């Protein structure tokens, strides 16, 4: 029995969060655990009320959206249902980046939490949000992680992010360390993936005995392959929550072998944090509808329409509780597909994404210039997992493609033949080069970029 975890959840955490800090996070989690079982119509009604309130505020007090509405000839009253959202113009990153001051509310709340993106799409973005939005984000995270069995106060291992340089002052490091200890969290940077680094993670799993592992998706895959290849598993099944990157089939398969069948994919972004989570049914990712309006859209001949279930489109987000610096119909650069409507077998009616397919910037081109999703190689490499440890696809400006692979000892000419056949089936005469490398560098954010399209 997890006595400490029970005491933490029943007494210590409520005393700290609710009584002393006066934060509504825990009560909001309880409300979310109620609303997740509502009907689709009831959930849509919650979204509609939140969206209309946000739009009223933004049109009155946020210059960026007030001007956009005026140019579109729209008034807030023109949008009575979520279907009317399509009347609003999309906001792409260059527009949002041009004048960040115009996106700030004139009357408050102030954006007290300020962040920025790394600019992986070529356009860095600064943004902010208020404390109320932060409480929503934390509550959504706790609910989404809870579907994977995560509970505050239970032992967890976080294989996440990069080491912080320069190191914070000593008093801050002590504060963070104490907080992790109280919450029984072990945090190890996922950018460090040499054999010695991965062995340290394995040792931490053995000594800490985590009840959940939270990791970058592809870092978890690397760790699992390291464990499997060396026969290092010495634990019962551990649920693994994957985020920050797409969870590929070959990484999931490796993690199932290393940790058991409870592998859970999540989808989020720095701008709004957690947006969708996989439940125990493992049948798509439930969108966190109470906090976000998520669309998948297709643009054809200058017109925008909703994508049909199973049809790939651009992901568009509206953060329903960020009044300080709103995101309304913001195109975040990701591609996704919907599952068909209907309750999941878990009983929840929250809408589901079938998959998040990667970045728009990862779209490759064939010899005639037709767009081809960068994940066309994924299924092939899933079947070659015993011969290829890692891969990266790079398309140069002249459209030639380089496939970089870290081979295993079982790599052979038949592996190269499979790669060339897949390439020819999708790209025809586009030149192909296969490079065997010892390492594929991570991005500055500690992520692996499986598809690179040179600009």
Helices and strands as residue ranges (DSSP letters): H 3-7, I 8-12, H 13-14, I 15-20, H 25-35, H 40-61, H 63-71, G 76-78, G 82-87, H 93-98, G 100-103, E 113-116, E 126-129, H 131-146, E 156-159, H 170-183, E 185-188, H 195-208, E 212-216, H 217-230, E 239-243, H 249-259, E 263-269, E 273-278, E 285-287, E 292-300, E 303-306, E 313-319, E 330-338, E 352-359, G 360-362, E 364-365, E 371-372, G 374-377, H 378-383, E 388-395, E 401-407, H 413-427, E 432-436, E 451-453
